[in-house]
Amino acid sequence: MDGKQIIEEDKRCVAGTYARFPVVFRDGKGCRLYDCDGREYLDCGSGIGVNIFGVNDGKWKEAVTEQLGMLQHTSNLFYTRPQADLARLLCERTGADKVFFGNSGAEANECAIKAARKYGEEHGGRYGIITLKDSFHGRTIATLAATGQEEFHRHFGPFPEGFTYAEPTIEGVEACITDDTCAVMIEVIQGESGVNVLPEKFVKGVEKLCRERGLLLICDEVQSGNGRTGYLYSYMAYGVHPDIVTTAKGLGGGLPIGACMLFGDCAQVFGYGDHGSTFGGNPVSCAGACSILERIDDGLLGQVREKGRYFAEGLRGIGGITDVSGMGLMIGFKTGRPAAEIAKKCIDRGLLVLTAHARVRLLPPLIITKDEIDRALEILREVIEE
């Protein structure tokens, strides 16, 4: 079956929820992908921040295939070593006390919402959760309700009650607090809104406000976590200490996994039967995630910060690019043309980029080289300055 036939079959049989580009990928290596015709593409999207060590990563494949040769799945009524190993690694690296595993970022955030509400119920019967305007927390009904963007709400109401959207200021958050509020949930870097980096003063101010008012602080690190920003999790760049942290995407390296990390008193909030997931903590996904997490060390994180600065500096030197934002290898920028148009023209020249609202978004594999960054900048310059 050739590429054209695959596209036709997909359009005939797959729900039309994705505005796909007309490219069928066959294989790849590192930061390079190849379509059915053998054409090469430089990947600056990494599967929306998933393939953080690139495509066809040898160490990840070795970990996954070794586990596949032993046990691909068992229910959470039993123990497996990969799940225990991954939970231990996450707790050691973050200071968390407990971890719940799901299959995605949305599931991790659902877990965070349930944990916060049960905690709030036990501490005064509170259930309200404040999120920020322009936030994005997932596509399930509850995580859509937590998402502070009206465009994602169309067609799918009514939503669960108890979510309030605050302006991203201390005054804005404080104005939303009521006697029913139990938590504030933030993305330190709002990826789906165009890579908006929250100011340090604001993030620290939210933490202080939470401590003063007896609220939980939840940090959504689904996209910004696992080394993407040059820190294991982006909240670490601010020196704050959340009560709940969620992550997914890059943690699995290409297999579905989500994690909700619970700190302090929150670690004891769930009892038997309070939450669950058939596939959460799957041994194959966890084996792959252990391989990923073990390699995100200080040396790699320093390289990510350096390469992020290099990439951002290069972008600022391209005429027509404005408002470069981000941290590490999570970068966004504006041009005077529609972001989707820029993405299409980049694909035509062999470069994969992402969009977020009216902005172009870059989430390359963390292993991208400076030569590959230079090539990406060259293509972007050709596209934007033409």
Disulfide bonds with the S-S distance in Angstrom:
none
